[in-house]
Amino acid sequence: MTTPTNSLSAKDTAVLMEPYFQLLGSNLSHIAPERADELTNDVFGGALWDLIAKKGAPPGRVQPFLANPENRSIAVSYSGLAMVWCMAVFGVFLLDVVKANRGAVEGPVNIGRAMHKLRGYLVYADKLRQVDAPWPDDLTCPDVNSGHEVIQEINNVFLGAVAWILLHEVGHVHRQHEVESSRSLKDEEEADEFAAKWVFEKVPEGPQREFRILAVGVALAWLLLFAPVGGDAKHPPAYSRVMHVSSYFEPAVDSVALEVVAHLFKALFFPTEMPPTFTRPAELFDWTVSQLRKRST
């Protein structure tokens, strides 16, 4: 099911994200292609589930991503997709900044004012938690057919991030959890574990692992926007969730992706905090997790 777009503006999320919705299907090979057949046969029972498009935002009882085992479908909102695209913009921009400065400075890059240029995407993504608002005029729009190299890179990270989020929803069903309104903290932890293990258990080494660390980091950043930093009865604290999922990363010592994910979490939850100087990305990442832990108490 899709939403008719002939009466919507060109900046409406349904118009902008519909081409991405069509590309997604319920195909999760955008992040773990080596396990596509395994997913279809062992998890989906031989046939991919339907992907159903929804228009709206959570206050209107429209969840961004929600699996329904009864009719073998996953509902996806256009506003949810737009939020993830904003997160992907942030991730790719930070990736370019970190890469450009590697070697010019010792240790992880202090991106400083560079992040300020991207605040508009975070502001818009946050707004979409409350209302399905049109895309702002001053932000670059999603374009699934863009020939621009940066937009193509954003699209790839976006598709990988959405695939991980869908795997999280599939994990709820695969572990036979209750419906969304009745899920527990343990259910969320198990869904995170299912998705993280699925993506990293058989990942080829090198660039593919780096890509998946970035895509999952973007997805996790999006996921954390919907729960209190300190957690609640149904959601683990942010630091616990990040530690659990990242335990499957196994990044290289000089992982650029891990450094970018650390900057992304910092931008979301404590943008004005100045990190100490570190020599390895893992140290910056651990500092970020420690800051999340402080904000959960």
C-alpha positions in Angstrom: 0.0 0.0 0.0 1.2 3.5 -0.8 -0.1 6.9 -0.2 -1.4 8.8 -3.3 1.0 11.7 -4.0 -0.9 13.7 -6.6 -2.4 16.1 -4.0 0.9 16.4 -2.0 3.6 19.0 -2.4 7.0 18.1 -3.8 8.5 18.6 -0.3 6.1 16.2 1.4 7.8 13.2 3.0 5.5 10.8 1.1 6.6 12.3 -2.2 10.3 12.4 -1.3 10.5 9.0 0.4 8.2 6.9 -1.8 11.0 6.1 -4.3 13.1 4.8 -1.4 10.2 2.8 -0.1 9.8 1.1 -3.5 13.5 0.4 -3.6 13.4 -1.2 -0.1 10.6 -3.7 -0.5 11.2 -5.9 2.5 14.7 -6.7 1.1 17.2 -6.5 3.9 20.2 -7.3 1.7 21.2 -3.6 1.7 23.3 -4.3 4.8 23.9 -8.1 4.9 23.7 -9.4 1.4 25.6 -12.6 2.2 22.7 -13.7 4.4 19.8 -12.8 2.1 18.8 -16.4 1.4 19.3 -17.4 5.0 16.9 -14.6 6.1 14.3 -15.5 3.5 14.3 -19.2 4.3 15.1 -19.4 8.1 13.5 -16.3 9.4 10.7 -15.3 6.9 9.8 -18.9 6.2 10.5 -18.9 2.5 8.9 -15.6 1.4 9.7 -12.0 2.1 7.1 -10.1 4.2 5.1 -7.2 2.7 6.3 -3.6 3.4 3.4 -1.2 4.0 3.8 2.5 3.7 2.2 4.8 6.2 1.8 8.6 6.4 1.9 10.3 9.8 4.0 10.6 12.9 4.0 8.8 16.4 1.5 11.3 18.1 -1.0 10.2 15.4 -0.4 6.6 16.4 1.8 6.0 13.3 4.9 4.2 14.4 8.0 4.8 12.1 8.7 1.0 11.8 6.5 -1.8 13.1 6.5 -5.5 12.3 3.1 -7.3 12.3 3.5 -11.1 12.5 -0.2 -11.7 12.0 -0.2 -10.5 8.4 3.5 -11.0 7.7 4.2 -7.3 7.1 6.3 -4.4 8.3 4.7 -0.9 8.4 7.1 1.9 7.5 6.2 5.6 7.8 7.5 8.1 5.3 8.4 10.5 8.2 10.4 7.7 9.8 12.4 7.2 6.5 13.0 10.9 6.3 14.4 10.9 9.8 16.8 8.2 9.0 17.9 10.0 5.8 18.7 13.0 8.0 20.8 10.8 10.3 22.6 9.4 7.2 23.4 13.0 6.0 25.0 13.7 9.3 27.0 10.4 9.3 28.3 10.9 5.8 29.3 14.5 6.3 31.2 13.6 9.5 32.8 10.8 7.6 34.2 13.2 5.0 35.4 15.6 7.6 37.2 12.9 9.6 38.8 11.4 6.5 40.0 14.8 5.3 41.7 15.5 8.6 43.2 12.1 9.2 47.0 12.6 9.2 46.7 16.4 9.5 46.1 16.1 13.3 47.2 13.5 15.9 44.4 11.3 17.1 40.6 11.6 16.5 39.5 14.8 14.7 37.9 17.5 16.6 35.1 18.4 14.2 34.1 21.5 16.1 32.2 24.0 14.1 31.8 21.7 11.2 28.8 20.1 12.9 27.0 23.4 13.1 26.3 23.2 9.4 24.2 20.0 9.9 22.1 21.1 12.9 19.2 21.8 10.6 18.9 18.1 9.7 18.8 17.1 13.4 16.3 19.8 14.2 14.0 18.6 11.3 14.5 14.9 12.3 13.5 15.8 15.9 10.4 17.6 14.6 9.3 14.6 12.7 8.9 12.8 16.0 5.9 15.0 16.6 4.5 15.8 13.2 4.9 14.7 9.5 6.2 18.1 8.4 7.3 19.0 4.8 11.0 19.0 4.0 12.6 22.4 4.9 13.6 24.6 1.9 17.1 25.2 3.2 18.0 21.5 3.4 19.2 19.3 0.5 16.3 16.9 -0.4 16.6 13.2 -0.7 17.0 12.0 -4.3 17.1 8.2 -5.0 18.3 8.8 -8.6 20.9 11.4 -7.9 24.2 11.3 -9.8 26.0 13.3 -7.1 28.6 11.2 -5.4 27.8 12.5 -1.9 24.0 11.9 -2.2 24.7 8.4 -3.5 26.9 7.8 -0.4 24.1 9.1 1.8 21.6 6.9 0.0 23.8 3.8 0.6 24.2 4.5 4.3 20.5 5.3 4.6 19.5 2.0 3.0 21.9 0.1 5.3 20.6 1.9 8.3 16.9 1.2 7.4 17.8 -2.5 6.8 19.2 -2.7 10.3 16.1 -1.0 11.8 13.9 -3.5 9.9 16.0 -6.3 11.2 15.4 -5.0 14.7 11.7 -5.2 14.1 12.0 -8.7 12.6 14.0 -9.6 15.7 10.9 -8.9 17.8 8.8 -11.3 15.8 11.6 -13.9 15.5 12.0 -14.0 19.3 8.2 -14.2 19.6 7.7 -11.0 21.6 4.4 -9.5 22.4 2.8 -6.6 20.4 4.6 -3.3 20.5 2.4 -1.9 23.4 3.3 -4.8 25.6 7.0 -5.2 25.0 9.5 -5.2 27.8 13.0 -3.9 28.3 14.3 -7.4 27.7 12.5 -7.6 24.4 14.3 -4.4 23.1 17.6 -5.9 24.2 16.9 -9.1 22.4 15.8 -7.3 19.2 19.0 -5.2 19.2 21.0 -8.4 19.7 19.3 -10.2 16.9 19.9 -7.3 14.4 23.5 -6.6 15.5 24.5 -10.3 15.5 22.8 -10.8 12.1 24.7 -8.0 10.5 28.2 -8.6 12.0 28.4 -12.4 12.5 29.4 -13.2 8.9 30.6 -9.8 7.7 33.6 -9.7 5.3 36.6 -7.9 6.8 37.7 -4.5 5.6 35.5 -1.8 4.0 32.4 -3.8 4.4 32.8 -3.9 8.2 33.5 -0.1 8.2 30.3 0.5 6.2 28.2 -1.6 8.6 29.6 0.1 11.7 28.6 3.5 10.2 25.1 2.3 9.0 24.3 0.6 12.3 25.6 3.7 14.2 23.2 5.9 12.1 20.3 3.5 12.8 21.1 3.3 16.5 21.3 7.1 16.7 17.8 7.3 15.1 16.5 4.6 17.5 17.8 6.4 20.6 15.8 9.5 19.6 12.6 7.7 20.6 13.5 6.8 24.1 14.7 8.6 27.2 18.5 8.7 27.5 18.1 7.1 30.9 15.8 4.4 29.6 12.4 3.4 31.0 10.3 0.3 31.6 10.4 -0.7 27.9 13.8 0.8 26.7 17.3 0.2 28.0 19.4 3.3 28.8 21.1 4.8 25.8 24.6 3.9 27.0 23.6 0.3 27.7 22.1 0.0 24.2 25.1 1.5 22.5 27.5 -0.8 24.5 25.4 -3.9 23.7 25.2 -3.3 19.9 28.7 -2.0 19.5 30.1 -5.1 21.2 29.5 -6.8 17.8 31.4 -4.1 15.8 35.0 -5.4 16.3 36.4 -2.3 14.6 39.9 -1.8 13.3 42.3 0.1 15.6 42.1 3.2 13.4 38.4 2.8 12.4 37.1 6.0 10.9 33.5 4.7 11.1 33.7 4.2 14.9 35.0 7.7 15.3 32.2 9.1 13.2 29.6 7.2 15.2 31.1 8.6 18.4 30.7 12.2 17.0 27.1 11.4 15.9 26.1 10.4 19.4 27.8 13.4 20.9 26.0 15.7 18.4 22.6 14.2 19.4 23.0 14.1 23.2 25.7 16.6 24.3 26.7 18.9 21.4 28.4 21.5 23.6 30.6 19.0 25.5 34.3 19.2 24.6 36.0 15.8 24.6 39.6 15.3 25.8 42.3 14.5 23.3 42.5 10.9 22.4 44.9 8.8 20.3 42.5 6.1 19.1 38.9 6.1 17.9 37.9 3.5 20.5 39.0 5.9 23.3 36.7 8.6 21.9 33.9 6.1 21.5 34.3 4.9 25.1 34.3 8.6 26.3 31.0 9.1 24.4 29.5 6.1 26.1 30.6 7.3 29.5 28.9 10.6 28.8 25.7 8.8 27.9 26.0 6.9 31.2 26.3 10.1 33.2 23.2 11.4 31.5 21.2 8.3 32.4 21.5 8.8 36.2 
